[in-house]
Amino acid sequence: MEAATPRVSVIIPTHNRGILVCDNIDTLLAQDYPDYEIIYVNDGSTDETGEILSTYSAYAPNRFRAVYQENAGPGPARNRGATEATGTLFLFTDDDVLVPENWIRGMVAAYLRKEKQPVAGAVLSYSSATPVERYLHLRNEISTPSPGEALRAAPMMSFLIDRATFEEVGGFLDVSLQAAEDWEFCLRLRARDVSIAYDDSVPVTHRYQSNIEAAKRRMRATGALGLFIQQKLGGAIFPYVGYSLLRFLVAPVWVLRHFPGDLFWMALHMEWIFIVARMQAYQRYLRGVPIPPRGY
């Protein structure tokens, strides 16, 4: 008979985020779930992150472990965490996320309730002080499904999957993608007819970027890397690019639906950045020039 509280490995990649990791770790150590471990993967940090992780390892050696690897990106870092894990369930989050004390318990309950499908949890915004934070949060909410529907893809801010399914799909792409590594992973799950359930019972809180230039860089990378991933998965390129272009052409309609008026022009500008990057990647593809995994 399967244990009512299966062992959970919480896996978090981090790179030069010493200013944030303490808040994240403190919420993870406060969990009310009896059988879990925290595995932090220091992905080549050059700031104080390593020292901070060492302090936590000494403070809670039976609960917290930190491993180091040369900088390879969040996907490979999560894979490294999975190789170190001892749990039957993997629960992913990010270093800029705060979780409630019943997070693990709630996500495991959702996983069992959803017939052991991978489960993505709800995400709240830590702050709405800047237009960028509000925009990024609302853009993330666009992918939230209606009740009972499965997700097409999900970020790794709150994502639970069993070890067997994770290993069957091959984990994350072992390439240093600047963005969209979570989306690529979810596409491969869906290609194997694995549904991703959504549950909003234990939302986590995410610190979104507040810097507009950083948000633009990520949007640019995401636009280009969509084509990189489509190539990698052997998908049809022309219909994919055509759909992207059509989506941009009707953007004024759906942007107005999803964003308030004061964010309308920012949202349209972000979609412009996205489609320009995608079309530039398409031009590279037509010339036979590889699309770099950094997206540009």
N, C-alpha and C positions, 0 to 999 in steps of 0.2 A: 504493500500500500504506500502511495506517495506521501511524503511528509507534508503536514499542513503548513509548515513554514520552511520551504526549500531554501537552501543557502543561496544568498544573493551576492554577487560581486558587482560593486558600484565602480565604474571605470570612468576616469576623467583625464583627458589630455590637457597639458598646459604648456605655454611658451611665453616667457617674459611677462607673466601676469602676477608678480609678487604682490602688487598692490591690491589684488582681488581675492587671492586664494584663501586667505584666512577666513573671510566671511563664509565662503563656500564650505570649507572643511568643518567649521564650527557647526553649521546646520546638519552636515552629514553625520558628525559624531553624536548628535543629539537624537538620533532616530530611535523610535520605540520598538523596532523590529529586533527579534532576538538573535538571528543568525545571518550576519552579513559582514563583508569586508570592504574596505575602501582601497582602491588601487589608483594612485596618482601617477601618471606617466609624464615625467619632466622631459619635454621634447626639445632638448638642446638649449634650455634657457641660459642666458648670460647675466641676468639680474640676480636679485636676492632669492628667487624662487627656490633654488636648491637648498639653501640654508633653512628656509621656512619649512619645507617638506621634511627635512631631517629632524627638525624640532618636533614636529607632529609625530613622526615615526617613533621617536624616543618617548613621547608622552603617551601614546596609545599603540604600543607595538602589537597587541593582539587584534587590533581593529584596522589599523592604518599602515599601508605600505607605499613607499615611493620607489619608482624605478626610473633610471635615466637612459635616454638614447640620444644619439645625434639627431639634430633637427630633420624631421622627415614629413611633417604635416600632421593634421589631426586624424586622418584615416589610418595611416600606419601606426600612429601612437595608440589609437584605440585597439588595433590589432595586437600590439605589444601587450597592452593591458589584458586582453583576452587570453594570451598565452600564459600570463602570470596568474590568472584567476583560478580559484578553487570551487566557485559556485556552479550550480546547475542553471542559474538564471543570471544573465548579464543586464545590468541597469546602467544606461549611459546618461551622463549629464555633462555640462560644461562648467568651466571654472568661474564664470561670471553669473552663475545661477544660485539662488537661495531656495532651499527646499523646506517644506513644513515637516514637523517631527514625525508625522504619520505617512510620509511620502513612500517609503519602501513598502510598508504594510499595505497601503492603498493601491500601489501599482501591482503588487503580487495578487491582491484580491481581484483587481480588474482583469489581470491575465487569466486567472482561474474562471472568472465570470464570463470572459470572452472566449471560452473554449480553447485556451492556451495559444491564442494568436499573439503575435507581437503587438505591443500596446504603446501608443504615444499618448502622453499626458498633456493637459492644458497648460498654457503659458500666460502669465500676467506680466505686465511691464512694471519694473522697479520705479521708473520715473517717467513722467510726461512733461518734464520741464522744458524740453526743446522740441521744435518741430521735427527734427530728425528722429528722435526717440518715438514720437507719436507715429510718424510715417512708417518706420520699420516694424513697429508692433502691429499696426493695422495691415501692413502688407503680409505679415506672417499669418494674420487671422483669415486672410482670403482663402487659405487652403483648409480651414476648419470645416469638416463635413457636417451635413445635417445629421440629426440623431438616427442611429442605426446604419449609417453609411460607413464604408471603409475609406481610409485615407489613401491618396495616390502616393504621397511621400510625406516625410516628417523630419523636422530637425532633431538633433540628438540632445536637446535640452532636458528631455524626460522621455526615455525610450527603453522599454523592456523587451527582451527576446531570450528565448531559451538557448542554451549552449549548442544543442544539436542543430537547430535551425541556422544559427549564426555560422557554424562550421560548414554546414551543407552548402550554404550560399557562397562560402569562401571569404567571409569577413568583408572588410572594406577594401577598396582598390588600393593596392600597395604602391601608390604613386602620390607624390606631394602636391595634391591639388590645392589651389588657393581658396577655392569655394566649391560648393555643390557635391562634396564627397558623400554627404548624407543622402542627397537626392539620388545619386548613382547607386548607392547601396539599396535604397528602397525599390528602385527600378528592377534590380536583380531579384529581390524578394518577389515582386509581383510577377516577374517572368517565370517564376517557379510556382505560381498560383498560391502564394502565401499572402493572405490578406493582412492589412495593418489596421487594427482596431483603434478607435479614439475613445479616451475616457477623461472626463473633466472633473472627477471627484477629488483629486489631490493636485491642484495646480501649483506649479513652481513659479518663481519670480525671476525674470531675466533682466540684466542690466544691458540695455541696448546701447549701441554706439550713439554718441551725441555729436560726433565730428562729421560734418557734411562731406569733407573730402575723403575720409575713410569709407563712408557709406558709398560714395561714388566709385571708389576703387573696387569695392566688393561687387557692386552692381555690374561694373565693366567685366570683371573676372567671371561672374556668373553667366553673363551673356555669351562670352566666348566659350566657356567651358561646357555649356550645354551641347555645343556642336562636337567638342572633343569627346564627351561621354556618348553621344549618339554614335559617333564613329566607333568608339571602343566596344559598344554593345552590338554593333553590326546593324543598326537601324537605318531606315531610308533617310537620306539627307535632304533631298529636295522638298518633300512634303513637310518635313520638320521645319525647315527654314521658311517655307511658305506659310505655315500656320503661325510662326513667330511674327512674320511681317503683317499678316492679317490681324493678329491680336494687337499689334501696335497701332494699326490704322483705325481700329475701333476703340482704342484706349480712352479717348475723351468720354465715351459712354460709360464703360465699366469703372473708370477712375472716379467719375462723378458719383457712381453708386456706392463705392467702397470707402471713399475718403471725404472728409468734410471740406467745405469750400476753401478754407485757409490753407489746406494742403494740396489743393488741386494742381497748381502749377509745379510744385515740387515733385509730385507723383508723376506728372507728365514728363518732366525733365528726366527723372530717373528711368522711365520707360524709353526715352530717347537714347540715353546712355547705353541701356541694355541692348536695344535693337542695333545701334551702330556697331557695338562690339560683336554682336552675332553676325552681322553682315560682313564685317571685316574678317571674321573667322571663316565665313563661307568663301570669301574671295581667296583666302589662303588655301582652303580645301580645293577649290577649282584649279589653282596653280600647282597643286601637289605639294604645297609647303606644310609641314607638320604644325599643328596647333600646339603651342607649349602648354604644359599642365598648369602654369601660372596664369593662363588665360590671355596673355598679351605679350 
